[in-house]
């Protein structure tokens, strides 16, 4: 009987072939996995962002009698992966004084519980229907009131083309400090 010596070449070749197949398979798998992780984390990546000025109305639509008027804030928005065309995202009360081109803006969201603040039928103050918080036309608290702070004022400007723009921000309800959400 003769003994055959094992051929070392097939072992090395099969090892290199298997290693190359694993490396190619890993690279081919890496691209879709990375794309999936990127798409999954995309809403978290986009979540932050500075508030921006949004056009609300024209200056001519805000009477100069000092009485606040309610206007919807309309913008495009994205909710996770779904985009929505221009739709109402909130409301503001705008007012300007006699003969003035300066506009003041108050958020229509109650700082106590986040409910929608309405103007009383008499037009003398704002009232929150949820817990009966009462505010002056300037947004100050009328005591006694459960609200921890006055109505939230928003930065407002009149553009050169005459449109009234509001820096839209939401604030945390139920706390004394005005904290942007």
Secondary structure, 3 states (H helix, E strand, C coil): CCCCCCCHHHHHHHHHHHHHHHHHHHHHHHHHHHHHHHHHHHHHHHCCCCCCEEEEEEHHHCCCCCCCEEEEEEEEEEECCEEEEEEEEEEEEEECCCCCCCCEEEECECCCCCCEEEECCCCCCEEECCCCCEECCCCCECCCCCCCCCCCEECEEECCCCEEEEECCCECCCCCCCCEC
